[in-house]
Amino acid sequence: MTENEAIEELKYDCNELGKAIPCDTSWGKSFENAYAMAINALEEVQKYRKIEKDLKERYHANVDIPLLMHHFIETVFEGEKHEGFCLLTNEDAKVWEEYKAIGTPEECRTAVEK
């Protein structure tokens, strides 16, 4: 069963259950809330799977997204604060490394003056 099929089944079951158990009873509210939470959870899973798929397609990498996000959160939010922190593509990283190889503006001026 796919997630979409499960969502549809839950919606159908909830609708059928609502006919048997009125929603204005505590049992009815409990079942209604449980089904709504299950449907929302499946929809959230679908969103995150789409994000993971898009990242893998865009960056041609088979990365472990939860591990990547854990590292990102530890580094950026819990560790040393990095102003202007950003992720670079491979091409941008190469250009950045070339730029850093030039050195500081003072080092560059000194080299040009020689």
Summary of the structure (lengths in Angstrom):
residues: 114
radius of gyration: 25.7
end to end distance: 71.3
largest distance: 89.0
contacts: 230
relative contact order: 0.06
helix: 77%
strand: 0%
